[in-house]
């Protein structure tokens, strides 16, 4: 069986979703980057399912780029993990639909803590977009699978936006190779920086 055409089709759909992000740049991205740049606490990602996996990856990337960050699972948050969140923190709530109950149900409790909230969604009319303080809204793309159902293009878009903001904020903070090596001393990458006298 030859999978080539379907593999290429998937790659093209995800590539087109990224290209659409660039062509339809949202000023809200710049606003959110500014808020994160000025954050005196931590940037906390919250999600469930595939969006949760993206949140975990973004939290790891933010942290390695000098922006204190971690991930909280939406379900676990209301079973004690809200205790990890402080007033000075920023909470980024991820949901493609913007109506995922496990995610939106957290908002009232975070308000009591006093943290700022950022909606990260593909639905500008969603509960998440309406209830959060700030918004990271992307145009919901066509998913790359044959049924337009599996989180593929949408998770790629979320990942790209998050990575782009992390890199922009890190650069604005003058984060250097020395700084990166402090947080990433292990593995081949850490070894390569060590060998260069970083």
Secondary structure, DSSP 8 states (H G I E B T S, - for coil): ---HHHHHHHHHHHHHHHHHHHHT--HHHHHHHHHHHT-SS-EEEEE-HHHHHHHHHHHHHHHHTT--EEEEEHHHHTTTGGGG--TT-EEEEE-SSS--HHHHTTHHHHHHHT-EEEEEES-TTSHHHHHSSEEEE------SSTTS-SSSHHHHHHHHHHHHHHHHHHHHTT--HHHHHHH--SHHHHHHHHHTT-
